[in-house]
Amino acid sequence: MKKIIVPVDFSEHSEYALEAAANLAKKYDSELIVLHMLELSKAVLTAEENTINEEAVFYLKLAEQKFIDFLDRSYLEGIKVTPIVKHFKVWSEVNDVANKHQASLIVMGSHGASGVKEVLVGSNTEKVVRHADIPVLVIKHNPILLDFEIGVFASDFSEEAIAPYLNARKTFETLGAKMNLVYVNSPDGNFRSSPEIDKRISLFLKKADGDLDNLENVHVVSDYSVEEGILNFANTIGADLIAVATHGRKGLAHFFEGSISEDIANHSTLPVMTFKI
């Protein structure tokens, strides 16, 4: 975990993410790349070219000044911090920055969203989760302690979930957290019989690990929805981290099908880490 990307908008939740990333950076001797996406208004975007340049420079200087104050934190002492300001285009650019710097993790703060706002607008965190090729850790609250000991990896145990499972297992090992795998049997998640589930999980582990050694860490729960099942199970075992795989659906596919990973990231009070399928 040599480099960690921290997208910020200078809000309180951005500071939660920055402090969480700093805790991880100290533990794993990582560099922090703190990224601010400079969002220009429509007025600026439709103005004359020389006006765009003038306003862009103004907002760039303003962002640089905010960075000086925002990064003046005692918990950043001894950590290499690289601030970056980029002109806003699309949120896939966060992933571009992560790839360019060969980062291992993105850490973001989120206050969550619900109702009409969640459906029609979504949060910037959701947009990053949707596009990121590397794991995204979503932080909701002030990270007083960030020692992950008990984690949950939720999966449907399909073949396409093997890669994120292996990535999550490696990440959990790095964090020193015990991985509990959970399958939620629910009416909204293609309800299956117990023999069908057992067969599905066994085939998954044989393909992923080559054995069934991890079968003892698999839990099958029933609930009204997959999201409720994951959150309730995490609460029951006292987990301090939830990990989920995401398809990164975009456009109409995302609007109509939704994304359990984004719902979890929105509604969980625990830190949530997403892994791209």
N, C-alpha and C positions, 0 to 999 in steps of 0.2 A: 504494500500500500504506500507507494512512494509519493504519489500526488493525489490530492483531493480537491475537487472543484466545489466552490460554495457560491451559487448564484444569490445575489442580495438585492434588495430594493431599499435598504437602510431602515426597514421597519423593525418592530420589536421581535417579530418572528424570525426575521433574518438574523438578528443577533443571537437568538436561541440556536439557530443552525451554525452560526460562526463559532459559538462556544463549544457546541457538540463536536464540530470538526476539529477544533483546537485540542480537545481532549483526546481525540483519536490520533491527531498528528503527533502529540507528545508521546503517546504510547507506542506508535509505530515509526517514529522519526520521519514523518511525512511533510511534504511541502504543501501549503495551502495556496490555491489559486482562487482569489476572490473576484467574482465576475458580476459586473453590473450591466444590465441590458438597458441602453439609453433609448427610451421610447420617445420618438418625436411625434408631435401632434399632426393631425391631418392638415392643419393650416400650414405647418412648416413643410410638409411633404408636397403640397400643391403650389408652394410659392416659387418665385423666381430662383434660379440656381444660386445667385450670389446671396440671396436672403437665407436660403437653406444653409449655406456655408457659415454665415454669420451666426445664425441661431444654433446651429450644430456646435460651433466652437464655444458659444456661451454655455450651453448645457453640458458640454464636455468638461469645461473648466469648473462648472458647478458640481458635477459628479466627482471630479478629482478632489475638490475641497471637502465634500461630504466624506470621501474615503479617508481623508486624513483624520477626521474626527471619529468616524465609525471604527477605524482600525486601532484607535488609541485605547487598547484594552490590556490590562495586566496579564490576562490569561494567554495572550499571544506572545509574551516574552519568550525568546529562545526558539521561536518557530519561524521558518522562512515563509514569508507571505508575499505573494505577487498579485497586486491589484490590476485588473483589466477592465476597461470600459469599451463596450462594443455598441455600435449603432443598431437599434432594434430592427429586425426584418421578420424573421420567424423563429419560433422557439427551438427549432431543430439546430439552431446555431450553438446552443449550449452543448449539444452532443458533438458538434464540430470542434469546439474548443477543447472538450474532453479528449477527443481523438488526437488532435494536434499535439497536446501536451502528454499524451499517453497516461491519462489519469486512470485510477482504479475505482474511484467512487465519487458520486455527486451527493452532497448533503444540502438539503433545502428545508426551510421552515415553512409551515403552513398553518393557517387558522381554520382550514376546512371550509366546506360550503354545503348548502343543502337547498332543496326545493327548486324553484324556477331558476334561480341564479346558477345553481350547480348544473342544470341541464343546458341552459342557453349560453352561459358564459364559461363556466369552469374556472379553475384557478390556474395560475402560472405553474404551480407545482404539478398539476395534472398534465399540462402540456409538456413539461420536461420529462415526466415519467413516460409519456406516450412515445417520445422520440429517442430516449436514451438507450444506447447500446450497452452501457455499463450499469452496475447496480446504483439505485437511487435510494438514499436514506432520508425519510421524511420525519422531521422533528416538529412536535406540536407545542411542547412546553419547555420551560427553562430546564436545561439538563443539569440538575444538581449533581447527579451521579450518572455516568454513562459506562458502567461495567455490565456488559451483556453476559448473563449467566445462563438464562433459560430462554430459548428461542423456539418459535413455531414456524415451520415451513408448510404452507397450505398448498395442496396439489390435487389435480384430478387424476394423477397417475397415468396420463396418456403418454404416448411415445414422444410427442413434441415437448413434453415437460421434462424430459431427461436432461437436456442441456442446462436449463435453469436450475434444476435440482443439483447437478454436479457443481455448478458455479456457487450455489448457495451453501452447499456442504463445505466447499473450500473456504468460503468467506466466514462461515460459522467457526471453522477450525482456527482461522486467523484471529477471530475475535475471542476465542476461548469459550464459546457458548455451546451448550448442549442443544442439539437439534431434535425437536419433536416433530415428526411428520403427521399431518392430519388430513384425512379425507372426510368431506362433509356429504352425507347422503341426505338430499332434500328434494322436495317437489319441484323446485326451480332449477335443479342441477342434474337432470336425467337420473331419476331414482333407480337404484339397482338393488338386486337381492344380495344377501350376505355372501353366498358362494361366488356370485359375479364379481363382487368387490374384492374378495380374497384372491381370486384368480388374477384380476387386473393388477393388484398391488404386487403379487409375487412375480408376474411377468415383467413388471416395471423394474423392480429391484434387480432381477437377474440380468436384464439388459443394461441397466445403469451401473451396477456395482459388480456384477458377475457372480453374486452370491446373495444369500438372504440374511446376512448378519445384521442388517439394519432393520429387520422386520420387527424386532422387539421395541423399536422406537416409533412405530406407526400406530396411529390412533384413528379409529373410525367412529364418527359421531353423527347423530341425526339431529336436524334442526329445520326450522321453517324456511330458511334460505341459507345459501352458502356463506354469505357475509355474516349473518348472525351466528352460524355454526363456528366460524373461525374466531370471531371476537369472543364468543362465550367460552370456547375451549381455551383460548389464551388466558382469559381471566381465571378460569378454573385451576389451571396449573401454575398460576403466578408468573407468567411469561413477562419478560421485559423487552422483547423484540418479536415482531411479526414479519415474516418474509413471504412474498407471493410472486408468482410468475405473471407476466403481462404480455399480451399479444401486441400491444402498441397499436391498437386499431385507430384509424384516422378517418376523418370525413363522415360520410353517411353510415359506414359500418359501425363506427364508434357511437354515433347518435342513436341508432336503432338497437344495437346489441349491448351497448354499454361496456363497462370494464369492471370486473370484481376488484381488481387490484386498485383501481382509482377510487372505488367506493370505500374500500378498506382504508386507503391512505387518507380519505376525507373524514371518515367517521371514527377511526381508532384514536384513542387517547395515548396509546403506546407508540413508540417509534416504529415505522414501517419501512421495510426495505424491499424494493421491487427488482426483479430480474427479467430481462427481455427474453421472450421465446424466439 
